[in-house]
Amino acid sequence: MNRGVILHKLSEFDCTARSKNSGIFVSLVDNKFNCVKDEDFISFFKKNKFSRAVLLKPACDEFKIINHFNSAVSVLETPFRFENESHLNIFYIHYFLEIILQDQPNLPCASQESSRLVNLVRKIATTDATVLINGPTGSGKEVLSSLIHAFSNRQNNPFVALNCAAIPDQMLESILFGHEKGAFTGAVQANKGLVRAADTGTILLDEISEMPLNLQSKLLRVIQEKQVLPIGASTEAEVDVRILATTNRNMFDEVKLGNFREDLFYRLNVFPLNNLSLAERIDDLIPIVAHMLFKSYNETGENLSITEDALIALKQHSWPGNVRELDNIVQRAKILSLGDKITLADLIFDNHELGEQPNTADILAAKFKSSSTGEVVQ
């Protein structure tokens, strides 16, 4: 990755930030630059009324974030080298972008497929069209749904998510559509349900293919008439809600098998989106890892980097569990890591080459034993 490409990439983010009036200044600086002592920088920052500045400092000895002026200025110090084409350099750039975008809707990606998907999401978000997102389990369908809401004109209104597969059939109707007091045994008070709770906003129906047939007709009426009938009520309630749905099944097959209403399917399938497995968009892996580690930094203050060989191993994995599996492995690696970097030895994959389930307790004990004795465990 050469300097011109990086500068161009960063200038795009600077323009995006300015156009959204977010007041973020983004720049590459010399590794000897000191923003606290540079009067010209301070004057420039105040004169242009920036709310934040995010600076990338390459060719440093360590990887760390330093915040100045009550976190108004963030400096990312990295061992980044412009002439280096390594996976680690890509990680540094995307970590830097995470700092820039920390307060904005963000889908970490680098593949052409995901970039095209984000462009589609931006276009569809400005409408009220119903969206059906199809993709394998753990591929991030819920993240796409959140992004649609965040880019929409409903972004300041409720976003409510319900996993249809996680709720027993007999409870799902009440949870989704609400009930009146005394509508059934145990209904000691009225409940408006999640559809009305999402009024003026967005509701996500995750794994919609698991919804029972008898409830599908009620959902169809919500979509068509913008009305919902709570259990025990005699009149319908008006509701203004955008519906997003996800599934990991082939919905055409589900309709043919009689498991899903054809009329509801076509109402949901106004704008279909297909989310690929992680293996099919492997270039997204490093941006996702950067996103996960920066999120961890925000939550705990622990700034973890990762080694080149660990990134290579992650990119070579087959990822049957998709992004959810990657998240599990990164979480394990953070626990197993004994320093400020995730190493190859910290990566414990679920599908061991011998088909054995990894015993993370034994692995962790061995690592701590080796650290106390000075041995190196690979």
N, C-alpha and C positions, 0 to 999 in steps of 0.2 A: 504494500500500500504506500504510494508515494505522497510527498507533501502536497502536491497539487490536488490530488483526489481528496485528501483529508480536509484541506482548506475549503474546497468546494462543498464538501458534505457539511462542514460546520457552518459555512455561510448560509446554506439553505435553512438550517435550524435557526440561525440568527434572524433571517428574514421572516420565517414563520412566527417566531416569538414576537417580533415587532408588529407584524400584521395583526396579531391577536391582542395587541396592547398589553402584553404581559410584562413588558419592561425588562427583559432579560438581555444582558450583554454577554456574548460568548466570544472567547478569543484563545488563541495559542500564545503563550508567552515564553520568553527565554528562561532557562532553568535557574538563572541568577536573579530573576525579577522578584522584587519585594513590594507587594501592593500596599503594605502599610506605610512604607517610607517613600513611595513614589507619589509626589505631590501632583504631578501631571495626571496620573491615573485617578486619584481621588477627586481632583477638580473636574475631570471629564465625566466621572461617574455621577457626581452631584449635578453638574450642569445639564446632563441629559435625563435626569430624574429616573434613572434605572432603579427598579425594585431589587434586582439581584444581578450579580455578575458570576459567571462560571468560567474559570480559567484552567487550561490544560498546560501543565509544565512537563515537558519531556526530558529524557536523559538524566533522570534523578536516580539516586541510589535505592530509594524505597518506593513502595506503593502506598500512598496514604492521602486522606482528605484533610485539608486544614481549612477551618472556617474563621473568617475575620469579620469584624464590625457586626457582631450579633448575627452571624451567619448570612449577612447580606452579600458577602463575597466568599465563594468556595473555590479553593485551589486544589486540583487533583494532581499530585506529584506521582509520576510514573517512570519506570525504566524504559519507556517507549523510545524506539529508534526509527526514524523515517525510512531508513534503508532496509529495515527488517520486514520480511513478509510473513512473519510467524502468526500462529493462531493467537498467541498471547497479545500481540499488538492489536488484533481485532477485538479481543476482550477489553483492552484498555479503552479503545475508542467507544465501544458500546457502553461501558461503565460510565464514561464521561457523558454520553448522551442521556443515560439514566439520571444523572445529577441535573442536567438541563431540564428534563421532562418530568421531574418528580411530582410536580403539581398539575400535570396535564394528562389527559387520556393517552395511554401508551400501550401499543402492542409490539413488544420486542421482536424484530424480525430482520432478516437480511436477504432471504430468498426472493426471487422474482415472483414466485407463486403467492407468497404471503403479501408482498407489496401490492400486487394486483387485487388481492382480497381486501386489503385495507382501503384501497381506492374505491372499491365497490361499497364497502361499509360506510364510507364518508358520503357517498351519493345517496344510498338508501336511507341513511339516518335522517336526512332532511325531510323525508316524507313520513306518512303514517302507515305505510304499507306493512302488512303482516309478513314476517320473515320466518322461514323454516330452515334451520341450520342442521346439516347432516354431516356426520363425521364419526370416526372410531372413538371408543371410550378413552377418556383421558387426553384427548387432543386439544382441549381448550375451547370447546363450544360456548361454555359459560362466559369466558373472557370476551369472546366476540360479541355476545349478547350485551355485556356491560358496555362495550365500546360503542355499539349502536345507540344505546341510551345516552351515553356521555356526549356523543356528537349530535344528538337530536335537540329539537327545541323544547323537549320535555326534560332536559338534563337536570333542572332544579326541582323537579317533581319526583314522586316516589318511584323507586325501582324495586320490585318485589319478585323474588324467585321462589319457585316451588318445584321440588323433585317429585314427579308423579309416581315414580317407582318406590319412593320411600314411605308413602302414606298408605295405610290399609284402605281398601275400596270403600268400606262403610264409613270412613271418616273423611275421605277426600272431598265428597260433595259439600259437606259442612265447611270444611277448611277453605275450599275454593269459592263457593257461592254464598256462604253464610247461612244463618238460621235465625228464626224468631224465638223468643222466650217461650218455653213449653212445647216447642215443636217435636221434641222426642224426650225420652227419659234421660235426665241428666242435663237438659238444656235449661239451666236455672237463670240464664240471662242471654240476651240477644248477642249475636256475633255477626258483623257485617261481611266477613270473609275477605280473602286476599284480593279478589277481583275488584271489589269496592275500595279496599285499602290502597290499591294502585291507581285509583281514579285520578285523571289528568296526567298520569305517568305511564310506566311500562310494567307489564308483568311477563316474566319468563317462565314458561312451562317446560321444564327440563324433562327429557325422556317422555315426550308426549305420546309415544306409541304404547306406553303402559297404562294410559287412561282407559277405564272401563267404557264399554260401548254406551251404557245408559247415561253416562255423563257427557259423552261427546255431543249429543244433541243439544244439551244446555249450553255447552261452549259455543256451538255453532250459532245459537241465537245471540249470544253476547257479541260475536263478531258481526253478524248480519244486522241486528237491530239495536246494538249498543244498549241492551237491557239485560238485567240479571234477576232471576227469581229465587230468593232465599228459601230454604226449607221452612215450611209452615206459613209462608206469606201468601196473601191473596192477590197482591199487585206486584208488578215488576218495578225495579228501580233503575233509573237511567244511570249509565256509566260511560265515561270517556277514558278508554284505556287502550294502549297499543299492546298487541300480543306478539311475543316472540316465542318460538318453540324450537326444541332441539330433539334429535333422535340419532341413534347409532344403527338403526335398521333401514332396510330398503322398504320405503313406505308404499311403493307400487305393489310389492309382494304382500305387504300387510293388508292392503285394500283387497287384493285378489283372494286372499285367504279369509276374508270376512272379519278380520281383527280390527279394522279401522274403517270408519265411515268415509266413503268416497267423496261426498259433498264437503265434509269437514277438511279432508286432505287438500282439496283444491282451494278452499278458503285460506288455509294456512300456507299453501305453497305459492302465494302471490309472487314472492321474490325468494327463490331458494339459494342458499349459500352452501358450498361444500368445503369443509375444513379437512385438510390432508393430515395424514399421520406424520409424526415427527420424522420418521425415516424418509418420507417423500419430500421433506423440506429441511434437510439436515443442516443447511446453511443458517437456519434460525437458531441452532443449538447454542452457539456462543452468545448471541444477544440475550437468549433466555437465561443462561447461566449468569450473565452480568446483571440482569434484572433481579434474579433471585438473591444474589449476593449483596446487591445494593439495598434491596428490601430488608435483608437481614441487618445491614449496617444501620438503617433508619430505625429498626426496632430495638437493637441491642447496643449500637455504637461500636460493635466489633467489625473492623475493616479487614475482610479476608480477600486475598488474591488467590490465584490458582496457577499451577505450573503448566508449561507447554505440553509435557507428556501426558498429563491428566486430561487436557483438552483434546489431544489426539485420540486417547482411549475412548472418551465420550463420543467423539464423532464417528468412531469405528463401530460402536455398539449398534445392535439391530433395533432397539427400542420397541419391543412388543407392547409395553405399557404406556408408550407415548410420553407426553409432557408430565403426566402424573408420576410416572416411573422416574423421570429425570429429577423431579422435585424430591422424591424419596431418597434418591442417591445423593443429591446435594445436601439434604438434611443430615443423612448419616455421615457424610464426609466432614461436615462442620463439627460434628461431635467427635469424630475420630481424629481430626486434625490436632496436632500438638504444637503447631506454630501459627504463623500468620498467613500460611498458604495451604490450600488443598493440594495434596500430592497424589500421584498415581496410587500409592499404597493406601490412601484414604477412600478410594472408590470401591464400594462393595456392590456388585451387580446381583440382581435377583436370579437371573438364569445362568447359574454357574455352568462352565463347560462340561462338567461331569453330571449335571442335572441335580446337584445337591443344593438344598436350601442353605444360604449362608447363615452362620451363627455369629451374629454381630457381637454378642457378649464375649465369646471366646476371642474374637478378633481384637476387640477393644482391650481386653485384659492383656493380650500378647503385646499390643502396642505400648501400653503403659509399662509393662515389664521391661520391654526393650529400651524404653526411654530412660528407665532408672539404672539400667546396667550399661548403657552406652552402645547397645547392639543396634543394628539396622535391620528392620523387618521389611521385606518386599512382598 
